[in-house]
Amino acid sequence: MKKIFLTIFILLLPFAIFSAAIEIKFATVAPEGSTWMNVMQELNDTIVEKTNGAVKFKFYPGGVSGDENDVLRKMDINQLHAAGFTSQGLGEVVKEVRILNVPLLIKNDEEVDYVLSKMSPYFEKQFDKKGYVVLGWPEVGFAYVFSKKKIDSIESFKKIKMWIWGEDVLVNTLFRNIGVVPIPLSLIDVMQSLQTGMIEGVYGSLLSAISMQWQTMVKYMLDMKIAYVPGGVLIKKNMWNKIPEKYRPVILEESKKAFDKLTQLSRKENKESLDALKKSGVVFTVINNEQDIKTFEEISNKTANELIGKYYSKDILDEIYKHLSDIRSKSKKGK
């Protein structure tokens, strides 16, 4: 009798193995209930349906898996399989993607969409070489500077104790070219450091300022798009290759739809965040001095050139300049 049960168990074992869903452990700093997580839940439901339950996500939201560098380390040892990243995390894998972050380079959504349409295939190949598959490019938005003290000139900017995310060479280069000596901290330490006065200024998207509750600790926002901040969703290739090949195209297709939708929702929420920030009492400041405006442009060019060889080649920078020139020419003709 025991032999019969053993034989049945052995015969059924393969079916048990193949019927088990592939669970993709996914980390994000986005909190539960946020638009980000709502779209991810919708994507998960769609993928479960399209794969007949063969593939699903398990989410770790709200930054419970740590900072972006922590998440990357956990992906390296297969504790996590996929995650959403800002340009800071993406740049730890493929440095060249940080070219999208160059200050004052990309100026509006139209330019973002055009440049990404031209450059994303190249970036995706570079991620593939590093062992990652790009599921999509949901953006963070444009970064602004928020501060406890008023910034309306380069001189006033220099006096701010600015936060920098970890050892971010790109932002560090920008701030030092302005004349600021930044204070490096992890993202999760920012709020407490604002409270204690260790830092007086932060940078991020309009939406992130509200979601992180920074607006409760700052008085001013410099109304200048300092830099574009891309986002991206990566999955490790070793996990991707475990997914049955027949399901991979539909997962890529549905992911692209979801993250394109998320980008549009993020843009809408960032615009709504402008009103919310004003209502919260944050004062918007501008730099009107023509010489300061010219100096900022010079700082942008200087920063872009100094980062050649550290993040990207001159050829890549020239290609970005060409794409921007093309879209700006088209925009002028369309007016």
C-alpha positions in Angstrom: 0.0 0.0 0.0 2.8 2.4 0.9 4.4 1.7 -2.5 1.1 2.6 -4.2 0.9 6.0 -2.4 4.5 6.7 -3.1 4.0 6.0 -6.8 0.9 8.3 -6.9 2.9 11.0 -5.1 5.8 10.8 -7.5 3.4 10.9 -10.5 1.6 14.0 -9.1 4.7 15.9 -8.0 5.4 17.5 -11.4 1.8 18.8 -11.6 2.2 20.3 -8.2 5.4 22.0 -9.2 4.1 23.4 -12.4 0.8 24.5 -10.9 2.6 26.7 -8.3 2.5 30.4 -9.3 5.7 32.2 -9.9 5.7 34.9 -7.2 7.7 38.1 -8.1 8.8 39.9 -4.9 8.4 43.6 -5.7 9.7 46.5 -3.6 8.8 50.2 -3.8 9.0 53.3 -1.6 5.4 54.1 -2.7 3.0 53.7 0.2 0.0 51.4 0.2 -3.1 53.3 -1.1 -1.0 55.6 -3.3 -1.7 56.0 -7.0 1.6 54.0 -7.7 0.4 51.1 -5.6 -3.1 51.2 -7.0 -1.8 50.9 -10.6 0.6 48.1 -9.5 -2.4 46.2 -7.9 -4.3 46.6 -11.2 -1.3 45.4 -13.1 -1.0 42.4 -10.8 -4.7 41.5 -11.3 -4.2 41.7 -15.1 -1.1 39.6 -15.1 -2.7 36.9 -12.9 -5.7 36.9 -15.3 -3.6 36.9 -18.5 -1.3 34.1 -17.3 -4.1 32.0 -15.8 -2.6 32.4 -12.3 0.9 31.3 -13.4 2.6 34.6 -12.5 1.8 37.2 -9.7 3.5 39.9 -7.7 4.0 40.1 -4.0 4.4 43.7 -3.0 6.7 45.3 -0.3 5.5 48.9 -0.4 6.3 52.0 1.7 10.0 51.5 1.7 9.9 48.5 4.1 12.7 46.9 2.0 15.0 49.9 2.6 16.5 52.6 0.4 17.1 52.0 -3.3 20.7 50.7 -2.7 19.3 48.3 -0.1 16.8 47.0 -2.6 19.5 46.5 -5.2 21.6 44.5 -2.7 18.5 42.3 -1.9 17.9 41.8 -5.6 21.5 40.7 -6.0 20.9 37.9 -3.4 17.4 37.1 -4.7 15.6 38.3 -1.6 13.7 40.6 -4.0 13.1 40.1 -7.7 11.8 43.4 -9.0 11.4 47.0 -7.9 10.5 50.6 -8.8 13.4 53.0 -8.9 14.1 56.7 -9.3 17.1 57.8 -11.4 19.3 57.4 -8.4 18.7 53.6 -8.2 18.7 53.2 -11.9 22.0 54.9 -12.2 23.6 52.5 -9.7 22.9 49.8 -12.4 23.4 51.7 -15.6 25.2 55.0 -15.0 24.3 56.4 -18.4 20.7 56.8 -17.6 21.6 59.6 -15.3 22.1 61.8 -18.3 18.3 62.3 -18.2 19.0 63.9 -14.8 21.4 66.6 -16.0 20.1 69.9 -14.5 18.1 72.3 -16.7 18.6 70.0 -19.7 15.2 68.6 -20.3 12.6 71.3 -19.8 9.1 69.9 -20.3 6.9 66.8 -20.8 7.1 67.0 -24.6 10.9 66.9 -24.5 10.8 64.0 -22.0 8.5 61.9 -24.2 10.6 62.6 -27.3 14.0 61.9 -25.7 12.8 58.7 -24.0 11.2 57.5 -27.3 14.7 57.8 -28.9 16.9 56.7 -26.0 14.9 54.0 -24.0 15.8 51.2 -26.4 19.5 52.0 -25.9 19.1 52.1 -22.1 17.1 48.9 -22.1 20.0 47.1 -23.9 22.4 48.4 -21.2 20.2 47.1 -18.4 19.9 43.7 -20.2 23.7 43.5 -20.2 23.7 44.1 -16.4 21.2 41.3 -15.8 17.9 43.3 -15.7 14.8 43.6 -17.8 13.1 47.0 -17.9 9.3 46.6 -17.5 8.6 50.3 -17.9 9.6 53.9 -17.4 7.1 55.5 -14.9 8.5 58.9 -14.2 8.9 60.7 -10.9 8.6 64.2 -12.6 10.6 67.4 -12.4 12.6 68.2 -9.3 12.2 71.5 -7.5 14.1 72.8 -4.5 12.2 73.3 -1.2 13.8 75.2 1.7 13.3 76.8 5.1 14.9 80.0 3.9 14.1 82.0 0.8 16.0 81.3 -2.4 15.7 84.0 -5.1 19.3 84.3 -6.2 22.4 82.2 -6.6 23.9 84.0 -3.5 20.9 83.0 -1.3 21.1 79.4 -2.7 24.7 79.2 -1.5 23.6 79.9 2.1 21.3 76.9 2.3 22.3 73.6 4.1 21.2 71.4 1.2 20.5 67.7 1.5 21.9 65.3 -1.1 20.7 61.7 -1.5 23.6 59.6 -0.3 26.8 60.0 -2.4 25.0 61.2 -5.5 27.9 62.4 -7.7 25.6 64.1 -10.2 23.7 66.3 -7.7 26.9 66.8 -5.7 28.5 68.2 -8.8 25.6 70.5 -9.5 25.5 71.9 -6.0 29.2 72.4 -5.7 29.1 74.3 -9.0 26.5 76.5 -7.6 28.6 77.0 -4.4 26.7 74.8 -2.0 28.3 72.2 0.2 25.6 69.4 0.4 24.9 67.1 3.3 24.6 63.5 2.3 21.7 61.5 3.9 19.5 58.6 3.0 16.0 59.4 1.9 14.4 58.0 5.1 16.5 60.4 7.2 15.4 63.6 5.5 12.3 64.4 7.5 14.0 64.1 10.9 17.0 66.1 9.6 14.6 68.9 8.5 13.1 68.8 12.0 16.4 69.1 13.8 17.8 71.8 11.4 20.6 69.6 10.2 19.4 70.4 6.7 17.4 73.4 5.4 16.8 72.4 1.8 15.6 69.4 -0.1 14.9 68.6 -3.7 12.2 66.4 -5.3 9.1 66.3 -7.4 6.0 68.3 -6.3 4.2 65.1 -5.4 7.1 63.7 -3.4 7.3 66.8 -1.3 3.7 66.2 -0.2 3.8 62.4 0.1 7.0 62.7 2.2 5.3 65.6 4.2 8.3 67.9 3.5 5.9 70.8 3.0 5.2 70.8 6.7 8.8 71.6 7.4 9.7 74.1 4.6 8.5 77.6 3.9 9.7 78.1 0.3 9.8 76.5 -3.1 12.1 77.7 -5.9 9.7 77.8 -8.9 12.3 76.4 -11.3 12.5 72.9 -12.8 15.9 72.0 -11.6 16.0 68.6 -13.3 13.9 65.9 -14.8 13.8 62.7 -12.6 13.0 59.5 -14.6 11.8 56.4 -12.9 12.0 52.8 -14.0 10.8 49.3 -13.0 13.4 46.5 -13.2 13.2 42.8 -12.8 16.2 40.5 -12.5 16.8 38.4 -15.6 17.2 35.2 -13.5 13.6 35.6 -12.3 12.4 36.8 -15.7 13.8 33.6 -17.3 11.8 31.5 -14.8 8.6 32.9 -16.3 7.3 30.6 -19.1 8.3 32.2 -22.4 4.7 32.3 -23.7 3.8 34.7 -20.9 6.7 37.2 -21.3 5.3 39.2 -24.2 2.0 39.8 -22.5 3.7 40.8 -19.2 5.9 43.3 -21.1 2.8 44.7 -23.0 0.6 45.0 -19.9 3.5 46.5 -17.9 4.1 49.2 -20.5 0.4 50.1 -20.5 0.4 50.3 -16.8 3.5 52.4 -16.4 2.5 54.7 -19.3 -0.8 55.2 -17.4 1.2 55.8 -14.2 3.3 58.5 -15.9 0.2 60.4 -17.0 -1.4 60.1 -13.6 1.8 61.3 -11.9 1.9 64.3 -14.2 -1.7 65.1 -13.3 -1.0 64.7 -9.6 2.2 66.8 -9.8 0.1 69.6 -11.3 -2.5 69.2 -8.5 0.3 69.3 -6.0 1.2 72.8 -7.0 -2.2 74.0 -5.7 -1.8 71.8 -2.6 1.6 73.3 -1.8 0.2 76.9 -2.2 -2.7 76.1 0.1 -0.3 74.6 2.7 1.4 78.0 2.9 4.5 77.3 0.9 5.7 80.5 -0.8 6.9 80.2 -4.4 10.0 82.2 -5.2 11.7 82.9 -8.6 15.1 84.0 -9.8 14.5 87.2 -11.9 18.1 88.5 -12.2 19.1 87.9 -15.8 22.8 87.4 -14.8 21.8 84.7 -12.3 19.6 83.0 -15.0 22.5 83.0 -17.4 24.8 81.7 -14.7 22.4 78.8 -14.0 22.5 77.8 -17.7 26.3 78.0 -17.6 26.3 75.8 -14.5 24.1 73.3 -16.3 26.5 73.1 -19.2 29.5 72.9 -16.9 27.9 70.1 -14.9 27.0 68.2 -18.0 30.5 68.3 -19.3 32.1 67.5 -16.0 30.1 64.3 -15.8 31.4 63.0 -19.1 33.4 59.9 -18.3 31.8 59.6 -14.9 28.3 58.7 -16.1 28.2 58.9 -19.9 30.3 59.5 -23.0 30.4 62.7 -24.9 28.7 60.9 -27.8 25.7 60.1 -25.6 25.5 63.7 -24.4 25.8 65.0 -28.0 23.0 62.6 -29.0 20.7 64.0 -26.3 21.5 67.5 -27.4 20.6 66.5 -31.0 17.2 65.0 -29.9 16.4 68.1 -27.8 17.3 70.4 -30.8 15.0 68.3 -33.0 12.0 68.5 -30.7 12.5 72.2 -30.0 12.6 72.9 -33.7 9.4 70.9 -34.3 7.7 72.7 -31.4 8.6 76.1 -32.8 7.3 75.2 -36.3 4.1 73.9 -34.7 3.4 77.3 -33.1 
